[in-house]
Amino acid sequence: MGSWLMRPERQQQLELEQRHGQQQQDQSHGQQQQLDQSHLQQQQQEQQQQEQRQRYEELAHKSGFSRKQIKTLHKRFRHLSGNKEMMRREHLDAIPQLSHNPIKKQIIDAFFDKRNQHQGMVGSYEEITLDQFLMVMSHFRPLAHISRGEERQAASKQKLRLLFNMHDKDSDGIITLAEYRKVVEELLCKSGDFGDQVAKAIARAAMLEAADKALDDFYEGITFEMFQLMLKALELESRMHIRF
Amino acid sequence: MPARTRVTASLLSLLPLLPLLPLLPLLPLAAAGAADGIPGSSPAAFEDVQSHGGGYRVVQWEWTYVQTPYVIAVWLLVASVAKILFHLSQRFTTVVPESCLLILLGLALGGLVLLASERQPYQLEPALFFLFLLPTIVGDAGYFMPARLFFDNLGAILTYAVAGTLWNAFCTGFGLHAAKLMGLIDERVQAGMMDFLLFGALISAVDPVAVLAVFEEVHVNDTLFIIVFGESLLNDAVTVVLYKVYISFVEVGVENVQTADYFKGIASFLVVSVGGTLVGLVFAVLLSFLTRFTKRVRIIEPLFVFLMVYLAYLTAELFSLSSILSMTFCGIGANKYVEANISQKSRTTVKYTMKTLASIAETLIFIFLGISAVDKSKWAWDTGLVACTLVFIFIFRAAGVVAQTWVLNRFRLVPLEKMDQVVMSYGGLRGAVAFALVVLLDDKRVKAKDYFVATTIVVVFFTVMFQGLTIKPLVKWLKVPRSTSRKPTINEEIHERAFDHILTAVEDIAGLQGYHHWRDKWEQFDKNHLSKLLLRKSVYRKSELWEAYQKINIRDAISLIDQGGNVLTSARLSLPSMTSGASFPDAANVTNYLRENGSGVCLDLQVIHNIPGGKVEEDMETHHFLAENLYKPRRRYQSHYSRHFISAGAKERQDREVFQRNMKSRMETVKSGRPKRHKKERNAKKRRGSEDKAGRSGGQRGKDPVGVPLGSDEDEDQGERSDPEKEEDVGITFVAVKAETPKRRPHSVAADAHLPWKGVGVLWPPPCVSLEATKVIPVDLQQAWNQSISSLESVSLPRHEGGRAPRPISYTPPGGPVSPPPEEDEEEDETRPLVPSLKAALKPPPPRVYLRSLVTAPPPPGSEDPCARGPTQL
């Protein structure tokens, strides 16, 4: 809540920064309409800027990204979606660098998964806005250097949750063996290091191992708690992040 | 030479006395050159004696002939025995690092030597050190460097290695000069600024040998270790260049140094470091490429590794480039491809030999350091110089680390904590490299050489002994995260891979070109080009995943035996590349196997390797995979059975009983959490025994072995042979020995030793075997498989050959044909009363068994569980 309280002070600073940024953007886009821009349009623009600023502010609060990072990501979002407000699967599918990624589909799915928005919804979107895009991205945000134990744990849990959702295709809160096996097989097969058979065998072994660790009496799949237990040693919080 | 006579005398009179053995090497090792003529002259003398008559002498004293190798061998022996002695007391060595003890031993030996002779004939000779001792250590370190970890932290490592070393060198040099100007250092030390800078350069570099020796015992976390150790390796280029530049400056005199020379120095640094790295990489490619073609000369495969890595070092020395860099990068670069190309045995050999050499070299270095210190000519003590040096290197190291870490942490995603910095500052150990460099100084040009040598010795001793001794308590006290020797589980491995892909994907989506992006690019390049060039076609890429995978298999195999020989998971034991851990037993088994089939194939291992064509290999691989999946279970329990039951004599049976009991107790230590297992296991064995008997009486194996008589003797041999082999293997892994030992051994005996196909990577059976075995694979693989599973799964119903596919002749147990019927009856009698209890024990099917059935096959009808849902569909 702290950031809301500080808002009046920040606003001026922000305003300047935003205006500057927007002007630059406009210039770079080099639109012809700008030639006959009227006073009205300018006003509209200012309003837009105001809105966007507010939006960024909100997003920054929600996702934890800095405004600068949000701006970069927004730019990328528009670039990917062909300058639209909504993004569809095809847009992500079309990224050339992703073409050889063995778990491309799962990652793209993660962006369209409602569960990753932390609003208690289930299912998947057809299209996502910047908000949702950022929310998923925020899972990969590095932790602040001085973060305490609880923060770390929370972050770790969030990252794990994303991973879990990635595996749990039918959103029933349990990764069944079939689901897990599919994930592992895809990961291993498509990356080309192993043959089909070998990948299958490894998947089987991995499942057995998971089962071995987590169950005492009865087995129905990997629950989130078990998943947490399984990957505890990996220290997700210090690993699953990139520099934005 | 008084020393020689003295030693000779002592050798003659007190030969059995071990404490005096160290005195033997008193004879100058460096006199190897002088002894060159001796091998020629000595036999001549021998002939002289014979031809001239004068009586034939029964025993002759040929000391000069054998002197040099003898002295070297004795030195090695002394060093090794010293290690044994140190490790007699476990508690002592956990407190005091080995390096300290070795130096102390060296000091003691040096004292003895000094008593024996007036001067010190044994020193750490720079040539010996740089040409032989250092390369063995660096080669081992480079080859077994965790590449991923190294490159993940390359930025930090380079920063500390280059900027840190430069900072240390300059600051120490200028600081000492300032101290001299202030009068803290005595007038006798005739040194100008250049001398001090030179001294600063050689004393400032963190030493890889010392760091390895101390940090390997401390077990700090991987990141911290790789940063300190990587720094100690990569700072070589800086040290070498600074050292050379300053020496040339000292030679021409400070006043004659021109501005251009400074730039030359910088250029020289670039050439030395980049050049060294390139030489290393070129040799890495050459080595990898060579090992692609060593399939028919497996026996000398390891030699290629040693030679090429060593040549990388020598070549860099030849062009006065950074040899350590060269060797390190050769090792790092080649490791992946070489390990994939060479056979399992060669891998073991390489690993073992490298570790042995490195260990002995390290031992020698520290002993020699100790001995070198006890020399009157080196006692040019100046308290001011020593104290200032100690203080300066410590302060500047700490300051440098803190400053650099501050900068680095702005870029690092995982920041280096304060305690990491403390350990890094404190872990800046100096060692033999500094000593060798300072000994190399020319005392005509560097007037204060003696003082520098004495100071270096003190610094090295202080850092290795005092800091080495205290770093462990410090790490404990600071609660620095330790490394876990635990191997990652399969799931962890899988997810690590998944992370790589996820992070790359996220970077790609976010349009960033970060670390993961470039790593992915490199991996693609590696996969598409490098691996194609450097890897054998049939080679599966090994990874840590395999190891984890194998581990779980082994664990599983044990639990299987525990629970009554459930065979379901054995399919997973049978992957083509899972050849590791099976070498000797395999060979023995293939041999047996071939003999039994009477194929008359030559059993020479090298011949067995010769299979023409890559396609045949691929086919074989597929075949092996299938064949193993199908038939190994039966093979396994058969052989198990035969091992246990086929014995003829009562004594042999007794031996076997003992053996089995040992195995059980080992397994018990693994699975201590499970009561009743013992009984179950025994029951299961009985059951398997009876089952197998039924199978055999069915007349499936009516073949006599051709050639060497087989039978229980051989069987016993195998059991015993495989055991030491395993022990060796465990020693090689160097990690988690305690946890692994009990797990692996039973595996080796119960499962591994009797799976000839596991040697796929090692031993290619001749094509005739392959053809024969291919025939017996039924079309309905899955069905047969499931049937065989369920027949074994329903433990309480011994459905002997019920719905099983016919047993192939080629898979007769290696135990031999001897099967006396009376004994069978006897065993049968033993079995019967046990069956009810077996049923009782298994009535509520243990979850593990049930699970397995879920995963691999439909559960047997008896154990249908109401809770069975989704997973069953697998």
Chai-1 contact restraints between the chains, C-beta under 6 A:
chainA,res_idxA,chainB,res_idxB,connection_type,confidence,min_distance_angstrom,max_distance_angstrom,comment,restraint_id
A,R76,B,A510,contact,1.0,0.0,6.0,A-B,restraint_1
A,R76,B,G511,contact,1.0,0.0,6.0,A-B,restraint_2
A,I95,B,D508,contact,1.0,0.0,6.0,A-B,restraint_3
A,Q97,B,D508,contact,1.0,0.0,6.0,A-B,restraint_4
A,L98,B,A505,contact,1.0,0.0,6.0,A-B,restraint_5
A,L98,B,D508,contact,1.0,0.0,6.0,A-B,restraint_6
A,N101,B,H501,contact,1.0,0.0,6.0,A-B,restraint_7
A,N101,B,A505,contact,1.0,0.0,6.0,A-B,restraint_8
A,P102,B,H501,contact,1.0,0.0,6.0,A-B,restraint_9
A,I103,B,H501,contact,1.0,0.0,6.0,A-B,restraint_10
A,I107,B,I502,contact,1.0,0.0,6.0,A-B,restraint_11
A,I107,B,A505,contact,1.0,0.0,6.0,A-B,restraint_12
A,F140,B,V506,contact,1.0,0.0,6.0,A-B,restraint_13
A,P142,B,L413,contact,1.0,0.0,6.0,A-B,restraint_14
A,H145,B,P415,contact,1.0,0.0,6.0,A-B,restraint_15
A,T176,B,G870,contact,1.0,0.0,6.0,A-B,restraint_16
A,L177,B,P871,contact,1.0,0.0,6.0,A-B,restraint_17
A,L177,B,L874,contact,1.0,0.0,6.0,A-B,restraint_18
A,A178,B,L874,contact,1.0,0.0,6.0,A-B,restraint_19
A,V184,B,I494,contact,1.0,0.0,6.0,A-B,restraint_20
A,L187,B,A498,contact,1.0,0.0,6.0,A-B,restraint_21
A,D193,B,R541,contact,1.0,0.0,6.0,A-B,restraint_22
A,Q197,B,F625,contact,1.0,0.0,6.0,A-B,restraint_23
A,V198,B,L575,contact,1.0,0.0,6.0,A-B,restraint_24
A,A201,B,R572,contact,1.0,0.0,6.0,A-B,restraint_25
A,A201,B,L575,contact,1.0,0.0,6.0,A-B,restraint_26
A,I202,B,Y549,contact,1.0,0.0,6.0,A-B,restraint_27
A,R204,B,V855,contact,1.0,0.0,6.0,A-B,restraint_28
A,A205,B,I490,contact,1.0,0.0,6.0,A-B,restraint_29
A,A205,B,Y549,contact,1.0,0.0,6.0,A-B,restraint_30
A,A205,B,I552,contact,1.0,0.0,6.0,A-B,restraint_31
A,A205,B,R572,contact,1.0,0.0,6.0,A-B,restraint_32
A,A206,B,I490,contact,1.0,0.0,6.0,A-B,restraint_33
A,A206,B,N491,contact,1.0,0.0,6.0,A-B,restraint_34
A,A206,B,I494,contact,1.0,0.0,6.0,A-B,restraint_35
A,E209,B,T489,contact,1.0,0.0,6.0,A-B,restraint_36
A,E209,B,I490,contact,1.0,0.0,6.0,A-B,restraint_37
A,E209,B,N491,contact,1.0,0.0,6.0,A-B,restraint_38
A,E209,B,I552,contact,1.0,0.0,6.0,A-B,restraint_39
A,A210,B,N491,contact,1.0,0.0,6.0,A-B,restraint_40
A,A211,B,L851,contact,1.0,0.0,6.0,A-B,restraint_41
A,F218,B,C867,contact,1.0,0.0,6.0,A-B,restraint_42
A,Y219,B,L851,contact,1.0,0.0,6.0,A-B,restraint_43
A,M230,B,N491,contact,1.0,0.0,6.0,A-B,restraint_44
A,L231,B,H495,contact,1.0,0.0,6.0,A-B,restraint_45
A,L234,B,E492,contact,1.0,0.0,6.0,A-B,restraint_46
A,S238,B,V414,contact,1.0,0.0,6.0,A-B,restraint_47
A,M240,B,F499,contact,1.0,0.0,6.0,A-B,restraint_48
A,I242,B,L503,contact,1.0,0.0,6.0,A-B,restraint_49
A,I242,B,V506,contact,1.0,0.0,6.0,A-B,restraint_50
A,I242,B,E507,contact,1.0,0.0,6.0,A-B,restraint_51
A,I242,B,G514,contact,1.0,0.0,6.0,A-B,restraint_52
A,R243,B,G514,contact,1.0,0.0,6.0,A-B,restraint_53
